[in-house]
Amino acid sequence: MSFNPFNTLVDEMKSKMKAIKSDPSHIAIINSNGKYYYFDEGLDEHKSIIEDFNKNLNIDIGQYSLPISAPIGFFRIFDTIIVVIFLEGGQSSNLLLFQGIIKNYTPKIINYVENIDKMDKLEKQAHKIIKLKKKVVKTPEEIQCPLLRQEYRDKKFSYNEGLILKYCTGDKPIVEIIEAVKLPKTEIISTINQYKEKGWIEIVTNVDDYEYQITEEKKIEILSESEAETKNLASEDIELFPILLEKYRDKRFSFEIGQIIQYCDGKHSIKEIAELVNRSETDILDVINEYQSKGWIKVESK
């Protein structure tokens, strides 16, 4: 039997039921939408009856229903939660002997169901975070921007050095300089390091990208805690808020992508953006994932 938080609780209930009625009993816990939180294997042959009956079940909290087709009882203990009990070789009316036991365990059952639902939501959001996160930490070349100091800008340089140093303005990371100059990466980095050692170049860390890096590290902590401390995180729901970095806000985008990007302001969650542009959350995630991998978008969780 795989682990289920209901295993121990249901065993306790069955033990108390057996003290009242010796016939074996089987239990299922299901919500009004047909989601099972617990299902005894002994109910397999009655599963279709349970699901069909559950769809049309119209009873209030604290009430029960006993179908004539089998000794099965449906007991509604909460707006959306039903406890189903099957008694082998017994009469349906005997199920009413268990009402006191069901009532005593109702608070625990409701608490377990609420925690399972919270964890399901958390797991879905964790999958989104995993999908969005391309890199745990950006490389130095992606966040370090070389700056040629003002007093050295009128010095004479070789042709290749001049090509490299003209981009050392403090706002372009090394990776962009490599792409712009079209010289070997080793030559570009060597030139930057050479003038850095001479004191002519200083390295500026791009603040937006640094914040992005720290945000990603925090997400990793969330994911690892979700595995190690499930109980603590069960009380939190995660919303993801994409933010287009300031320096990319004057870029041109296609019409469809622009519709999405305009809401990447840190104020709209992915779910809200999907509703605003009438697209699926998967479509929104694909676009955000693309621009996050380019370093244009960071994603925060709240």
C-alpha positions in Angstrom: 0.0 0.0 0.0 1.5 3.4 -1.0 1.7 6.1 1.6 -1.5 8.1 2.2 -2.1 10.3 5.2 -5.5 8.7 5.5 -4.0 5.1 6.0 -3.7 5.3 9.8 -6.9 7.2 10.3 -9.0 4.8 8.2 -7.4 1.8 10.1 -8.5 3.4 13.4 -12.0 3.9 12.0 -12.3 0.3 10.8 -11.1 -1.0 14.2 -13.8 0.9 16.0 -16.4 -0.3 13.4 -15.3 -3.9 13.8 -16.0 -3.5 17.6 -19.6 -2.6 16.7 -20.1 -4.9 13.7 -17.7 -7.8 13.0 -18.4 -7.9 9.2 -15.4 -6.4 7.3 -15.9 -2.8 6.2 -14.3 -0.8 3.3 -14.0 3.0 3.2 -13.6 5.6 0.5 -13.3 9.4 0.9 -14.3 11.3 -2.1 -15.3 14.9 -3.0 -18.3 16.0 -5.0 -16.2 16.3 -8.1 -15.2 12.7 -8.0 -11.7 13.1 -6.6 -10.6 10.3 -4.3 -8.6 11.1 -1.2 -8.8 7.5 0.0 -10.1 4.3 -1.7 -10.0 0.8 -0.3 -9.1 -2.0 -2.7 -12.1 -3.9 -1.4 -14.4 -1.3 -3.2 -13.0 -2.0 -6.7 -16.0 -3.9 -7.9 -18.3 -1.2 -6.6 -16.3 1.8 -8.0 -18.7 2.5 -10.9 -21.7 2.5 -8.5 -19.9 4.9 -6.2 -19.0 7.3 -8.9 -22.4 7.2 -10.6 -24.2 7.7 -7.3 -21.8 10.4 -6.2 -22.5 12.5 -9.3 -26.2 12.8 -8.4 -25.9 12.8 -4.7 -28.1 15.6 -3.2 -27.9 15.5 0.5 -27.0 18.1 3.1 -24.1 18.1 5.6 -24.7 15.5 8.3 -27.1 13.5 6.1 -26.7 10.1 4.5 -28.0 8.1 1.6 -28.2 4.3 1.3 -28.6 2.9 -2.3 -30.7 -0.2 -2.6 -28.3 -1.7 -5.1 -25.6 -2.6 -2.5 -24.9 -2.3 1.3 -23.1 1.0 0.7 -23.6 4.2 2.6 -22.8 7.8 1.5 -22.3 10.2 4.4 -21.8 13.9 3.6 -19.5 15.4 6.3 -18.7 18.7 4.6 -19.8 20.8 1.7 -17.7 18.8 -0.8 -16.6 15.7 1.2 -18.4 12.4 1.3 -17.4 9.3 3.3 -18.4 6.1 1.6 -18.7 2.8 3.6 -19.3 -0.7 2.3 -20.2 -3.5 4.7 -19.5 -7.0 3.5 -22.4 -9.4 4.1 -24.4 -6.8 6.0 -27.6 -4.9 5.7 -27.5 -1.3 4.5 -29.3 -0.2 7.7 -26.3 -1.6 9.7 -24.2 1.2 8.3 -26.1 3.7 10.4 -24.4 2.1 13.5 -21.2 3.9 12.3 -22.6 7.4 12.3 -21.0 8.2 15.7 -17.6 7.1 14.5 -17.9 9.1 11.3 -18.9 12.2 13.3 -15.9 11.8 15.7 -13.4 11.6 12.9 -15.0 14.3 10.7 -12.6 17.2 12.0 -9.5 15.1 11.1 -10.8 14.0 7.7 -11.6 17.7 6.8 -8.1 18.8 8.0 -6.4 16.0 5.9 -8.4 16.9 2.8 -7.6 20.6 3.1 -3.9 19.8 3.5 -3.9 17.5 0.5 -5.6 20.1 -1.7 -3.1 22.7 -0.6 -0.2 20.4 -1.5 -1.7 19.7 -4.9 -1.8 23.4 -5.6 1.8 23.8 -4.4 3.0 20.9 -6.5 1.4 22.5 -9.7 3.1 25.8 -8.9 6.4 24.0 -8.3 6.2 22.4 -11.7 5.8 25.9 -13.2 8.8 27.2 -11.3 10.8 24.2 -12.6 9.7 24.9 -16.1 10.6 28.6 -15.9 14.0 28.1 -14.2 16.6 27.6 -16.9 19.7 28.4 -14.8 20.3 28.3 -11.0 22.9 31.0 -11.1 24.0 33.2 -14.0 27.6 33.1 -15.1 29.9 36.0 -14.4 30.0 36.8 -18.2 26.2 37.3 -18.0 26.1 39.8 -15.1 29.5 41.5 -15.2 29.7 44.6 -17.3 33.2 46.0 -17.9 33.6 49.8 -17.7 36.6 51.6 -19.3 37.4 54.5 -16.9 36.8 58.0 -18.3 40.4 59.1 -17.9 41.6 56.3 -20.2 39.2 56.7 -23.1 41.4 58.9 -25.1 44.3 56.5 -25.0 45.6 54.7 -28.1 44.7 51.1 -28.6 45.3 48.4 -31.2 42.5 47.9 -33.8 41.1 44.8 -32.0 41.5 46.3 -28.6 39.6 49.4 -29.8 36.7 47.1 -31.0 36.5 45.5 -27.6 37.0 48.5 -25.4 34.4 50.7 -27.2 31.7 48.4 -25.7 33.1 48.6 -22.2 30.6 51.2 -21.1 29.4 49.6 -17.9 26.0 48.6 -19.2 26.9 45.7 -21.5 27.7 42.3 -19.9 30.7 40.4 -21.3 28.4 38.0 -23.1 26.9 40.8 -25.2 30.3 42.2 -26.0 31.4 38.8 -27.3 28.4 38.7 -29.5 28.9 42.3 -30.8 32.6 42.2 -31.5 32.7 38.9 -33.3 36.3 38.2 -32.2 37.4 35.0 -30.4 36.0 34.8 -26.9 39.4 34.1 -25.4 40.9 37.3 -27.0 38.0 39.5 -25.7 38.2 38.1 -22.1 42.0 38.4 -22.2 41.9 42.0 -23.3 39.3 42.9 -20.6 41.4 41.1 -17.9 44.6 42.8 -19.1 43.1 46.3 -18.7 41.3 45.3 -15.5 44.7 44.4 -14.0 46.1 47.7 -15.1 43.3 49.5 -13.3 41.9 51.0 -16.5 38.7 48.8 -16.4 36.4 48.2 -13.5 33.7 45.6 -13.4 30.1 46.7 -12.8 27.5 44.1 -11.7 24.2 44.5 -13.5 21.8 45.1 -10.6 18.7 43.8 -12.4 20.4 40.5 -13.4 21.9 40.2 -9.9 18.5 40.5 -8.4 17.2 37.9 -10.9 20.0 35.6 -9.8 19.1 35.9 -6.1 15.4 35.4 -6.9 16.2 32.2 -8.7 18.2 31.0 -5.7 15.2 31.7 -3.4 13.1 29.6 -5.7 15.5 26.7 -5.4 15.1 27.0 -1.6 11.4 26.8 -2.0 11.5 23.7 -4.1 14.0 21.9 -1.7 11.9 22.8 1.3 8.8 21.4 -0.4 10.4 18.0 -0.4 11.8 18.2 3.1 9.2 20.2 5.0 6.0 19.5 3.2 3.8 20.2 6.2 5.1 23.8 6.6 4.6 24.7 3.0 1.2 23.2 2.7 -0.3 26.4 4.1 1.1 28.6 1.3 0.0 29.0 -2.4 2.5 30.4 -4.8 1.8 33.0 -7.5 4.3 33.8 -10.2 4.8 37.4 -11.3 7.0 38.0 -14.4 8.9 41.3 -14.8 10.4 42.6 -18.0 13.7 44.3 -17.0 13.9 48.0 -17.5 16.6 48.0 -20.1 14.5 45.8 -22.5 11.3 47.8 -22.3 12.0 49.8 -25.5 12.6 46.6 -27.5 10.3 45.7 -30.4 8.1 42.6 -30.1 5.6 40.9 -32.4 2.0 41.8 -31.8 1.1 38.5 -30.0 4.2 38.5 -27.8 3.8 42.2 -27.1 0.3 41.6 -25.8 1.8 39.3 -23.1 5.0 41.3 -22.5 3.0 44.5 -21.7 1.6 42.8 -18.5 5.1 41.6 -17.4 5.3 44.4 -14.8 5.5 42.4 -11.6 1.9 43.3 -10.8 0.1 40.6 -12.8 0.5 36.9 -12.1 0.8 34.4 -15.0 -2.8 33.3 -14.4 -4.0 36.9 -14.6 -2.0 37.5 -17.8 -3.5 34.4 -19.4 -7.0 35.8 -18.6 -6.2 39.3 -19.9 -4.9 38.1 -23.3 -7.3 35.2 -23.6 -4.5 32.6 -23.9 -3.7 29.4 -22.0 -1.2 29.5 -19.0 0.9 27.1 -21.0 1.2 29.7 -23.9 2.1 32.4 -21.4 4.8 30.2 -19.7 6.3 29.4 -23.1 6.8 33.1 -23.9 8.1 34.0 -20.4 10.4 31.0 -20.4 11.9 32.1 -23.8 12.6 35.6 -22.6 13.7 34.5 -19.1 16.3 32.3 -20.7 17.6 35.3 -22.6 17.8 37.3 -19.3 15.2 39.8 -20.3 12.6 38.7 -17.8 12.8 37.8 -14.1 10.1 36.0 -12.2 9.1 36.6 -8.6 6.9 34.4 -6.4 4.5 35.8 -3.9 
